[in-house]
Amino acid sequence: MDRQITVFPMPKTGKISLVVAPRGVVQTLMSMLATLAQRGRVIVLDGGNCFDGYALARALRRSTHQVQAALKQVLLSRAFTCYQLVAMLAELPVDGTPVIVLDMLSTFLDENVHFTKRQRLLANGLNLLRQISAGAPVAIWARTRSSPVGDEDRQLLIPLLETAHDIWELQAPHTLEHQLPLF
């Protein structure tokens, strides 16, 4: 199986970088996070419970012997609802600290919250990220799913696409549809 490794440019102050890709991109995102952590403090908000500490440690080991010091630079918070994610964004310091949001839309796919409420919360969260990006690099990963959650998935992605300055959209590799013979 041929694995495609993609390297994303570092997010820049004044811009919101967006990666729209399947879950397989997490290791590449951890490599980007490792680079940022070696430069200073980084805030990570995990909306899909997908932060991979082992991948981050491996990425750090490839480039520095100061793994523990770099790991201490990563401030991780996990959000399990769209309300929590927006509240965490509102609490973030506006001090130039880079922000990475992992699987942002995952918390907004909660069927227990009315769709118009989720749209308003997403708009609020994106406004907060715009304010943060004025003084700090911001990167967002929106996970594409193999089976989209109806039309809501796309409707929530559109505001993200409209907000982002730099967008990388990756597709999952295609697999063979038929079984190969054993002998």
C-alpha positions in Angstrom: 0.0 0.0 0.0 1.5 3.4 -1.0 1.2 6.0 1.8 1.1 9.6 0.8 2.8 11.9 3.2 1.8 15.5 2.9 3.7 18.4 4.5 1.7 21.5 5.3 3.3 24.9 5.5 3.4 26.4 9.0 0.4 28.6 9.8 1.1 32.3 9.8 -0.1 35.1 12.0 -2.9 37.0 10.4 -4.2 33.9 8.6 -6.4 30.9 9.3 -5.0 27.7 7.8 -7.5 24.9 7.1 -6.9 21.3 6.4 -9.9 19.3 5.1 -8.8 15.7 5.1 -9.6 12.2 6.5 -8.2 11.0 9.8 -5.0 9.7 8.2 -3.6 13.3 8.3 -3.2 13.3 12.1 0.4 12.2 12.0 1.3 15.0 9.6 -0.5 17.5 11.9 1.5 16.1 14.8 4.7 16.8 12.9 3.5 20.4 12.3 2.7 20.7 16.0 6.1 19.3 16.9 7.8 22.1 14.9 5.6 24.8 16.6 6.3 23.3 20.0 10.0 23.6 19.5 9.6 27.3 18.9 7.4 28.0 22.0 4.0 27.4 23.6 1.2 26.0 21.4 -2.5 25.6 22.3 -4.3 22.6 20.9 -8.1 22.2 21.1 -9.2 18.7 20.3 -12.8 18.5 19.1 -12.7 14.8 18.0 -10.6 13.1 20.7 -7.9 12.4 18.1 -4.8 14.0 19.6 -1.9 11.5 19.2 0.7 12.1 21.8 2.8 9.2 20.6 3.0 10.6 17.1 3.9 14.0 18.5 6.7 12.4 20.7 8.0 10.5 17.7 8.0 13.7 15.5 9.9 15.5 18.3 12.4 12.7 18.7 13.2 13.0 14.9 14.3 16.6 15.3 15.4 17.3 18.9 16.8 15.6 22.0 14.7 18.0 24.2 11.5 16.0 23.8 10.2 16.6 27.4 10.8 20.4 27.1 8.9 20.6 23.8 6.0 18.4 25.1 5.6 20.8 28.0 5.0 23.6 25.5 1.8 21.9 24.2 -1.3 22.9 26.1 -4.1 20.4 25.2 -7.8 20.8 25.9 -10.5 18.4 24.7 -14.0 19.6 23.9 -16.8 17.0 23.8 -19.7 19.4 22.8 -20.0 22.4 20.5 -20.8 24.5 23.6 -17.5 23.5 25.2 -15.5 24.2 22.1 -16.8 27.7 21.7 -16.3 28.4 25.5 -12.7 27.2 25.2 -12.1 29.5 22.2 -13.6 32.4 24.2 -11.1 31.7 27.0 -8.0 31.5 24.9 -5.4 34.2 25.5 -4.8 36.7 22.7 -1.1 36.8 23.3 0.4 35.5 20.1 0.3 31.8 21.1 -0.3 29.6 18.1 -3.7 27.7 18.1 -4.4 24.4 16.5 -8.0 23.0 16.4 -8.2 19.3 15.7 -11.4 17.8 14.1 -13.3 21.0 14.8 -16.6 20.1 13.2 -16.9 16.8 15.1 -18.5 18.6 18.1 -20.9 20.4 15.8 -22.5 17.2 14.5 -24.4 16.6 17.8 -28.0 15.8 16.8 -29.1 16.7 20.4 -28.5 20.4 19.6 -30.8 22.0 17.1 -29.0 22.6 13.8 -29.6 26.4 13.7 -28.1 26.6 17.2 -25.0 24.7 16.0 -24.7 27.0 13.1 -24.8 30.1 15.4 -22.2 28.5 17.7 -19.9 27.7 14.8 -20.2 31.3 13.6 -19.3 32.5 17.1 -16.3 30.2 17.2 -15.1 31.3 13.8 -15.4 35.0 14.9 -13.2 34.1 17.9 -10.7 32.4 15.7 -10.5 35.4 13.4 -9.7 37.6 16.4 -7.1 35.2 17.6 -5.5 34.9 14.1 -4.9 38.7 14.0 -2.1 38.2 16.5 -1.3 34.4 16.3 -1.1 31.6 13.8 -4.3 29.5 13.7 -4.6 26.1 12.0 -7.9 24.1 11.8 -8.4 20.5 10.8 -11.8 19.5 9.6 -12.1 15.8 9.2 -13.8 14.4 6.1 -15.8 11.3 6.8 -16.2 8.2 4.6 -20.0 8.4 5.2 -21.0 12.1 5.6 -23.5 12.9 8.2 -26.2 14.1 5.8 -26.3 17.6 4.3 -25.3 19.1 7.7 -21.7 18.1 7.3 -21.4 20.1 4.1 -23.4 23.0 5.5 -21.1 23.3 8.5 -18.0 23.0 6.3 -18.9 25.9 4.1 -18.4 28.7 6.8 -15.1 27.1 7.6 -14.0 27.3 4.0 -15.2 30.9 3.7 -13.3 31.9 6.8 -9.9 30.2 6.0 -7.2 32.0 4.1 -5.1 28.9 3.2 -6.9 25.7 2.4 -5.6 22.2 1.8 -8.2 19.6 0.8 -7.0 16.0 0.8 -8.9 12.9 -0.4 -8.6 9.4 1.1 -6.7 7.0 -1.1 -8.8 4.8 -3.2 -8.8 1.1 -2.4 -9.4 -1.8 -4.8 -13.0 -2.7 -5.2 -12.4 -6.4 -5.9 -10.6 -9.1 -3.9 -7.3 -10.3 -5.3 -6.8 -14.1 -5.7 -5.0 -15.8 -2.9 -2.8 -18.0 -5.2 
